[in-house]
Amino acid sequence: MTDQLRMYTIKPGVKDEFVECWRSAVVPLRRRFGFEVVGSWTVDDSDDFVWIIRHDGEWDAADAAYYGSPERKAMEPDPVSFLAKIDTRLMTPISPD
């Protein structure tokens, strides 16, 4: 199982539009490619959006299939058009004990 932290800075004034696009297009398509949305957050008093996704299979292959899919290429508007900055990090779980 692999988790990825995805941190975005949304362009000023379009946070609501981005969140709607993310909910209606990105999340359903990610799920069709076997990803689970672990959680998602907006950051108070900022244009930041953070989410964590998980995949139980081969991460690189699943991610490439998602981005290479006709459905992702056809997303209108393109979710990336709302973003000023993207930072993604694969994560390894550790036990708190």
Helices and strands as residue ranges (DSSP letters): E 2-10, H 15-21, I 22-26, H 27-32, E 35-42, E 48-55, H 59-68, H 70-73, G 79-82, E 83-91
